[in-house]
Amino acid sequence: MEANTKNIRLKQLRKESKITQEQLAKYLDVDQTMITKLENGTRSLNVTLIEKICNLFGCSDAYLMGEDDAYIPLNFAFRSNGIQAEDLESIAVVNKIVMNIRYMNEMMGD
């Protein structure tokens, strides 16, 4: 895969969810310019950011990093212009639970 796949995927996930760079920055507790740098490939993701991003968008770290193309989006709609970091935190927690249930079902063969 291309070295910049993770940057493209981060931007794609954010845009598909209709989340602004500013909203994502507040959720990740970073400056908005950091999101720009992550999306254009001039900064790298650290483990903490990868985990938070994957929880928010319901994807695996392998998908985000471009190591795997398997991605089954969770059916959770972002439809608020006024969404706050706290809202994104709640969404990420719910997504993490759903991803864990999905994983457990896969392990049990369901």
N, C-alpha and C positions, 0 to 999 in steps of 0.2 A: 504494500500500500504506500501511497505517497506520505512523505514526512508530515505534510500539513493536513492530513485527513482529520485529526483531532480538532484543529482550528475550524475547519469547514463544518464539522459535525456540531461543535459547540454553537456556532452561529446559527446553523440550521435548526437545531433544537430550540434555541431561544426564540428565533423568529416564528417558527411553527406554533409555539406556545404563546405568541404575542406578548412576550415579556421584553421590556426595554433593557438596554444595557444598564441604565441607572437602577432599575428594579433588581436585576440580577446582582449588581454590585452590592447593593444594600443587603440582599440575602446572603451573599458570600462574605460580607463584611470586608470589602475591599473598595478601593477608589474606582470610579467609573472608567478612568483611563486604563486601569488594569484589564478590564473586560475588553476594551479595544485592542490592547496589546496581545491578550490571549487569542482573540479572534483573528488577528492578522499575523500571528505566529512569532511576534517579537518577545514574548514571555512564555514560559512553560508552566503547565499545571503542576501543582504539588499534590500530594496524597490527600490532604484535607479537602482541597477544592474539588478534586476528582470525585471523592465520596459524596460531597454535598450536591454536586451537579448531577451525578447519577441518581441520587435519591430524588431530586427535584423532577427530573425528566423521566424517571422510571426506566433507565437503560443500564446496561452493564458497563463496567469500566473498560472491558475489552472492546465494546462497541464504540464508546466515546474516543478511545485511543486509536481506533482504526485497525484493531487486531482481529475484529470479528464483524461481519455484516448483519448478524442476527439481531433484530430489534423488533419487538412486538410492543408498540406503544400502549400505554395504559389509557383507558378511555376516561380521561379526566380533562375537562375543558377549562381553560383559563379564559374568562370572559369579563374581566374587570379592568377598566382603565386605572382605577385607584388601588390596585393590588399593592399591599405593603409587604415588607420583609417578613413580618410575623405570619402573614397569610401563606407566603411561600414556604416558611418553616413547617406549617401545619400540613401543607400539601406534600412536602417531602417526607414527613413522618408517615402519612397514609400510604404514599407510594412505596416506601420501604417495607411496610407491612405486606402490601399486595405482592411485591416482588419476592418476599420471603415465602409467602403462601404459594405463589407460582412455582418457586424452586422446590419446595417440599412436595408439591403435587407431581412435579417432574421426577423427583427421586423415588416416589412411591409408584410411579408408572400410571398415574391417572391422566 
